[in-house]
Amino acid sequence: MNSAQRDDRRELLARLEQYYDAVPRSGARTEDFGPLTLFVREGRGWPFYARPAPGRPGPVTADDVARVRARQRELGIPEAFEWVAETTPALRAAAEEAGLTVHEHPLMALGPDAPLPALPEPAAGMELRTVGPDDPVLPSAIAVPHLAFADPGTRIGVAGTAELRETVRGIAGDGSVEYAAARIRAGLACVAAAVEDGMALCAGQHQPVGAVSEIVGVGTLPAARRRGLGQAVTAALLADARSRGVETVFLSAGDEDVARIYARVGFRRVATALIAEPAA
């Protein structure tokens, strides 16, 4: 990597740090722990995490991590920390010294000059679309990643449409669909899905903040894997992001196999995202 490439990556990672700090603030309050910020969810939705506070000097210590963990336990929220290895390298040792297990995920980005992948022609009976807040497909689009992440990887799994319908029933009334609809209306999220027989077999989101957006939660129903649905949904999310003026789109891949799938649509690895949590 030459000096110009290093400068470009440093600038990109700085933009991502600003994004990581900004995006939870639409649905969380913050608590200051010196070099760490704890985001505490207000209302419905996935719980947040702690991460390095931008611009704070000094390394993060195991004592800093322990203080945040104690507060997370007090609040009854997951003891979770997220950061970028190349941006905050000392945090890994601090997290491990504090008793947490650290997981690595390829951090990948698609820059403003990268060509968008062509939207694939859906197979017969399949529709690829963005999902509006009142779309009857929205509940299954919110539910299907739950099944996907419960059976990680790229192999074809057992869970199919019967399990998807059961999961849709399970989230009814918990506020997650209403929360997603409100974020869509506010322009804070876009949901895209591959739909068959009125059910989302694959779905994901991107969450724009200014000229940067993160693709999150792309998951395919395990029984419907290896049909290119994840790539199709990613292409639809990228097209929507560009239509909103987003210049940089990034994501954290689950593992190297998933990273190779995203590389096929133009993403390149720029760093390593780290997640620390108590051992299972």
PLY file of the C-alpha trace (Angstrom):
ply
format ascii 1.0
element vertex 280
property float x
property float y
property float z
element edge 279
property int vertex1
property int vertex2
end_header
0.00 0.00 0.00
1.53 3.32 -1.10
1.24 6.60 0.80
-1.74 7.83 -1.26
-3.62 4.60 -0.57
-2.82 4.86 3.14
-4.12 8.43 3.18
-7.30 7.35 1.38
-7.88 4.54 3.86
-7.20 6.83 6.82
-9.76 9.32 5.47
-12.31 6.54 4.87
-11.90 5.13 8.37
-12.31 8.61 9.84
-15.62 8.96 7.96
-16.75 5.58 9.24
-15.91 6.58 12.83
-18.10 9.67 12.46
-20.87 7.48 11.09
-20.56 4.88 13.87
-20.92 7.65 16.44
-23.81 9.39 14.65
-26.12 6.56 13.61
-27.18 5.26 17.06
-28.04 8.75 18.29
-31.40 8.72 16.47
-32.61 5.98 18.81
-30.39 6.03 21.87
-29.08 8.16 24.68
-25.36 8.27 25.40
-23.42 7.78 28.61
-19.84 9.03 28.83
-17.14 6.70 30.15
-14.04 8.68 29.21
-12.58 7.00 26.12
-15.78 4.96 25.64
-19.35 5.95 24.82
-22.22 3.68 25.86
-25.31 3.90 23.64
-28.51 2.96 25.47
-31.54 2.16 23.33
-34.62 4.27 23.92
-37.79 2.54 22.72
-38.04 -0.55 20.52
-35.32 -2.10 18.38
-32.04 -3.96 18.73
-29.97 -3.02 21.79
-26.88 -0.93 21.17
-23.31 -1.27 22.43
-20.33 0.70 23.66
-17.62 1.96 21.35
-14.64 4.32 21.36
-15.53 8.00 21.74
-14.22 9.91 18.69
-11.44 12.37 19.39
-10.82 11.26 22.97
-7.07 11.04 23.69
-5.49 8.16 25.52
-5.83 4.39 25.26
-8.78 2.38 26.53
-7.90 0.27 29.57
-9.38 -2.91 31.01
-10.71 -0.80 33.89
-12.61 1.38 31.38
-14.15 -1.74 29.84
-15.04 -3.12 33.27
-16.83 0.10 34.26
-18.95 0.00 31.12
-19.74 -3.70 31.62
-20.92 -2.98 35.15
-23.25 -0.28 33.83
-24.57 -2.57 31.09
-25.38 -5.24 33.67
-27.08 -2.62 35.83
-29.24 -1.58 32.87
-29.97 -5.19 31.85
-28.54 -4.73 28.35
-25.97 -6.87 26.47
-22.34 -6.45 27.46
-21.23 -5.61 23.93
-18.48 -3.46 22.46
-17.86 -2.67 18.79
-14.92 -0.93 17.13
-12.50 -0.96 14.18
-9.20 -2.71 14.88
-7.09 -0.34 12.80
-8.62 2.77 14.38
-8.49 1.72 18.06
-5.87 -1.04 18.20
-5.37 -1.05 22.01
-9.00 -1.85 22.77
-8.68 -5.52 21.87
-6.13 -6.23 24.60
-8.19 -4.21 27.10
-11.37 -6.12 26.24
-9.65 -9.49 26.52
-8.00 -8.50 29.81
-11.48 -7.56 31.07
-12.70 -11.09 30.29
-14.45 -10.58 26.96
-14.20 -12.68 23.80
-13.35 -10.73 20.63
-14.76 -11.70 17.22
-13.33 -10.48 13.90
-15.40 -9.50 10.87
-14.15 -8.22 7.50
-15.02 -4.52 7.14
-15.78 -3.80 3.48
-16.62 -0.66 1.55
-17.82 0.47 -1.87
-16.55 3.91 -2.78
-18.24 6.67 -4.81
-16.40 5.79 -8.01
-17.14 2.07 -7.93
-19.72 0.94 -10.50
-22.96 -0.44 -9.11
-23.78 -4.08 -9.80
-26.62 -4.60 -12.23
-29.90 -5.54 -10.62
-30.45 -9.21 -11.48
-33.50 -10.40 -13.34
-35.59 -12.19 -10.69
-36.48 -15.82 -11.22
-40.05 -16.65 -12.11
-42.34 -15.91 -9.18
-39.69 -13.84 -7.38
-39.83 -10.05 -6.97
-36.98 -7.81 -5.84
-38.14 -4.55 -4.27
-37.70 -1.93 -1.61
-40.28 -2.30 1.14
-42.44 0.62 2.22
-43.62 1.24 5.80
-47.13 -0.06 5.04
-46.06 -2.97 2.81
-47.57 -6.28 4.01
-44.18 -7.86 3.28
-42.48 -5.78 5.99
-43.12 -8.24 8.88
-41.45 -11.12 7.01
-38.63 -8.80 5.91
-37.96 -8.01 9.58
-38.36 -11.67 10.62
-36.24 -13.47 8.03
-32.83 -12.21 9.29
-33.63 -13.73 12.71
-33.75 -17.17 11.10
-30.71 -16.47 8.92
-28.50 -15.41 11.82
-29.69 -18.30 14.00
-28.19 -20.63 11.34
-25.11 -18.69 10.14
-23.03 -19.44 7.09
-23.81 -19.99 3.44
-24.92 -23.62 3.38
-28.57 -24.51 2.68
-30.37 -24.97 5.99
-33.58 -26.49 7.31
-35.65 -23.45 8.30
-38.16 -22.64 5.59
-41.42 -20.78 5.07
-43.21 -22.57 7.92
-40.57 -21.37 10.36
-40.68 -17.92 8.78
-44.44 -17.67 9.35
-43.94 -18.76 12.95
-41.26 -16.09 13.44
-43.56 -13.45 11.95
-46.20 -14.45 14.49
-43.58 -14.32 17.22
-42.60 -10.70 16.54
-46.19 -9.51 16.17
-46.89 -7.04 18.92
-43.28 -6.63 20.08
-42.96 -3.30 18.28
-40.14 -4.27 15.93
-42.21 -3.94 12.75
-43.64 -0.59 13.88
-40.13 0.58 14.77
-38.83 -0.38 11.31
-41.78 1.35 9.63
-41.13 4.56 11.57
-37.45 4.53 10.53
-38.42 4.00 6.89
-40.83 6.95 7.05
-38.15 9.14 8.64
-35.59 8.28 5.96
-33.34 6.60 8.52
-33.52 3.17 6.90
-34.32 1.47 3.63
-35.45 -2.16 3.59
-35.09 -4.30 0.47
-36.37 -7.83 0.00
-36.57 -10.73 -2.41
-40.23 -11.71 -2.24
-41.94 -14.94 -3.25
-45.60 -15.77 -2.60
-45.96 -12.65 -0.47
-43.07 -13.53 1.87
-39.56 -12.07 2.05
-37.13 -14.95 1.55
-34.19 -12.56 1.90
-34.07 -9.03 3.28
-31.68 -6.38 4.54
-31.37 -2.68 5.24
-29.11 0.28 4.71
-29.05 3.19 7.13
-27.97 6.50 5.57
-26.36 9.34 7.50
-25.34 12.08 5.09
-23.05 10.69 2.40
-22.36 7.41 4.23
-24.58 4.37 4.75
-24.10 0.94 6.27
-25.74 -2.20 4.91
-26.95 -4.27 7.85
-28.93 -7.39 8.56
-28.90 -8.99 5.12
-30.17 -12.50 5.75
-31.58 -15.27 3.58
-34.04 -17.89 4.77
-31.76 -20.94 5.29
-33.82 -23.19 3.02
-33.62 -20.57 0.22
-29.84 -20.11 0.20
-27.57 -20.44 -2.83
-30.07 -18.79 -5.16
-28.26 -15.44 -5.33
-30.87 -13.69 -3.18
-28.36 -12.03 -0.86
-26.47 -10.53 -3.79
-29.74 -9.35 -5.34
-30.90 -7.65 -2.13
-27.47 -6.04 -1.71
-27.62 -4.70 -5.28
-31.07 -3.22 -4.58
-29.81 -1.56 -1.39
-26.81 -0.10 -3.23
-29.04 1.30 -5.96
-31.30 2.93 -3.36
-28.32 4.36 -1.47
-26.89 5.97 -4.59
-30.32 7.39 -5.44
-30.23 9.20 -2.06
-26.83 10.76 -2.74
-24.85 8.32 -0.59
-21.23 8.17 -1.71
-19.72 5.53 0.57
-21.50 2.29 1.47
-19.92 -0.15 3.90
-20.72 -3.34 5.79
-19.28 -5.90 8.18
-19.28 -9.41 6.70
-20.08 -12.33 8.98
-16.98 -14.28 7.94
-14.58 -14.75 5.04
-17.06 -16.85 3.03
-19.66 -14.08 3.27
-16.99 -11.50 2.44
-16.29 -13.29 -0.83
-19.97 -12.96 -1.76
-19.87 -9.20 -1.17
-16.61 -8.94 -3.13
-18.52 -10.21 -6.18
-20.68 -7.07 -6.15
-17.69 -4.74 -5.81
-16.99 -4.37 -2.08
-13.34 -4.34 -1.04
-11.91 -5.07 2.38
-10.67 -1.92 4.10
-10.23 -2.97 7.75
-11.43 -5.38 10.45
-14.51 -4.80 12.58
-14.29 -6.22 16.09
-17.07 -7.21 18.46
-16.36 -8.09 22.10
-18.86 -9.86 24.33
-18.84 -12.38 27.17
-18.04 -15.95 26.19
-21.10 -18.04 25.43
0 1
1 2
2 3
3 4
4 5
5 6
6 7
7 8
8 9
9 10
10 11
11 12
12 13
13 14
14 15
15 16
16 17
17 18
18 19
19 20
20 21
21 22
22 23
23 24
24 25
25 26
26 27
27 28
28 29
29 30
30 31
31 32
32 33
33 34
34 35
35 36
36 37
37 38
38 39
39 40
40 41
41 42
42 43
43 44
44 45
45 46
46 47
47 48
48 49
49 50
50 51
51 52
52 53
53 54
54 55
55 56
56 57
57 58
58 59
59 60
60 61
61 62
62 63
63 64
64 65
65 66
66 67
67 68
68 69
69 70
70 71
71 72
72 73
73 74
74 75
75 76
76 77
77 78
78 79
79 80
80 81
81 82
82 83
83 84
84 85
85 86
86 87
87 88
88 89
89 90
90 91
91 92
92 93
93 94
94 95
95 96
96 97
97 98
98 99
99 100
100 101
101 102
102 103
103 104
104 105
105 106
106 107
107 108
108 109
109 110
110 111
111 112
112 113
113 114
114 115
115 116
116 117
117 118
118 119
119 120
120 121
121 122
122 123
123 124
124 125
125 126
126 127
127 128
128 129
129 130
130 131
131 132
132 133
133 134
134 135
135 136
136 137
137 138
138 139
139 140
140 141
141 142
142 143
143 144
144 145
145 146
146 147
147 148
148 149
149 150
150 151
151 152
152 153
153 154
154 155
155 156
156 157
157 158
158 159
159 160
160 161
161 162
162 163
163 164
164 165
165 166
166 167
167 168
168 169
169 170
170 171
171 172
172 173
173 174
174 175
175 176
176 177
177 178
178 179
179 180
180 181
181 182
182 183
183 184
184 185
185 186
186 187
187 188
188 189
189 190
190 191
191 192
192 193
193 194
194 195
195 196
196 197
197 198
198 199
199 200
200 201
201 202
202 203
203 204
204 205
205 206
206 207
207 208
208 209
209 210
210 211
211 212
212 213
213 214
214 215
215 216
216 217
217 218
218 219
219 220
220 221
221 222
222 223
223 224
224 225
225 226
226 227
227 228
228 229
229 230
230 231
231 232
232 233
233 234
234 235
235 236
236 237
237 238
238 239
239 240
240 241
241 242
242 243
243 244
244 245
245 246
246 247
247 248
248 249
249 250
250 251
251 252
252 253
253 254
254 255
255 256
256 257
257 258
258 259
259 260
260 261
261 262
262 263
263 264
264 265
265 266
266 267
267 268
268 269
269 270
270 271
271 272
272 273
273 274
274 275
275 276
276 277
277 278
278 279
